[in-house]
């Protein structure tokens, strides 16, 4: 039976994944200092529970969750807390962060701890363990995983979708995770299925990663209903709503969440991290990051302690090339350009892309020529042309009436715009203006 | 590098490639063969008229436009396109005034590139048509092999002077012959372009090729010409079958007059055509029906210009009526 595993619209940016797609994941040496921002997840920032001068071991809790939609933060290396100060945050602001001077003689072994046997735990205990481990979605948005795994009682979930699309150009974080740790992905999926009490899981991977599809299929468990589906290569195939449309042909209603169509979506890296929590007992203190781009000398896929500074990470990859021009956290379609080499990587940092002078976009914009390319690109069928014109005139209310809320800032419109109008930036601006007005 | 000279821009950090000036200059380049063909058919007069219109457009853009907008290429397109809608014998000063009008009144007065409602080249032509009706409807016959160098008319007439009557051979356009003499023109002549008419009204085949290149590169919306051609072909086939004596066949309608140039280059003007695909289909069909109405039942022999201008005026409505259904606006289905 022929089934369309795709969504409508979207764009085809160059994949640019060859730089790192075949490079095995390796561990980076510990840096001299770790900086842990208290806000690394969607929700309320964590509350610091250590004081300057405190000695911490790898895996110790340094900040507690402050409320339900919040997660604890753990020391990613042994050392001494040197202070809690404002520090450059990946989002461009200065935000409170815990600085830890790493003990260079420490073997970086974690404290001895009891590793719970996931097989004997019920859903509530599993979710509690995941919460304590500070697990967040590793696909970029860093939404606390325990919240996603605890849908309200009146919502019926029937499927877990596992997102292995990695549709952003350049990034190979999820790709290498699937190739090298397929069993961990499957174990994580199994645990999530138990948490949610569902019997079906589907792992969606874009067709440009045949080795990942093969590795996952080879390690496929036979006692539960998990399938691996190959999806057409298109951006943003990995956006939650697009993935649900492609795999299950369910349209998430405007303003609603995937759970309202019976689905919970988790990233493959999040699944692997959940498995690791129940494998080692260690919380989320390190993650896999692709450091790539034409502006970095030795692109790599690395296991990086959370809180490692950009400068140290670039250093571990041979440094920047002469024509390095812009450093992006995340992929080039949605990622944030960084101003400081002191900015630390956080839990949600999927990759570091260093763009060279030849590939950064020109800084000039031209007037909108109403070509309509953005309408053909928008995966949620908005009219970015109209929204952009309204945004330039600061007509926020009309933008709201034209469904601005459905925009997920995927960047397709800005990517296709021949006039280089910064549409996603204008929409971000409009969204925050509307939020301020509502507040 | 140290990190102090890092570039900070908003996402997305990659672009699809073709910038607005790239698109515009590609359109200019794709018009070159059509201008060359006009020269082949009408001699040096063709180049004089096109150059005059382009100079008018470029000069107006330079003096009245914002700084640097000449480089985006849109003024050059307007000038060349206007030139291609003019007869070969037109005095150069008229072409120049038309080009200047097209840019200054057709585009800049609305706020420049992207802001105009009507196709500027066609607005320029409408202005010339209203101002100089005789000069605009004197169509020289295509140059003959022996005297290619001879001018098709008094191209160098001084402004506001009556052009000297040259002994140039004029002839009725195929559409004029159809309308006023009930005479037919061979479809073969029309397709190749060896018939009388405006400079760009000649070789339909060449225009199809050049426009096709732009469509392949997604620099024009292929749905608009496709819709125009399909509508004309279907309606004309029907009419011709019903009354062969009264209505010419679809091939004649498609390849005569300015339909090819209008469909490929004027109706597809990005700024003045709909942004939605459904809107583009409707827009094309509307142009086609208006063209047929004017040609078959109106007082004029040709109606492409007015048809496109009228449909231009409807574009904001078409955009609003055909906005796509937003993802997620379907009422939720219960979870199976």
Interface residues (C-beta under 8 A of the other chain):
Chain A: X11 X13 X14 X156 X158 X169 X241 X245 X250 X251 X252 X253 X254 X255 X256 X260 X261 X262 X311 X320 X322 X324 X325 X326 X327 X328 X332 X333 X334 X335 X336 X337 X338 X339 X340 X341 X353 X355 X359 X360 X361 X362 X363 X366 X367 X368 X369 X370 X371 X372 X373 X375 X376 X379 X380 X381 X382 X383 X385 X386 X403 X406 X409 X411 X414 X415 X416 X417 X418 X419 X420 X422 X424 X425 X428
Chain B: X1 X3 X6 X7 X8 X9 X10 X11 X12 X13 X14 X15 X16 X18 X19 X20 X21 X22 X23 X72 X74 X112 X113 X114 X115 X218 X221 X270 X271 X272 X273 X274 X275 X276 X277 X280 X319 X323 X324 X325 X326 X327 X328 X329 X330 X331 X332 X333 X335 X336
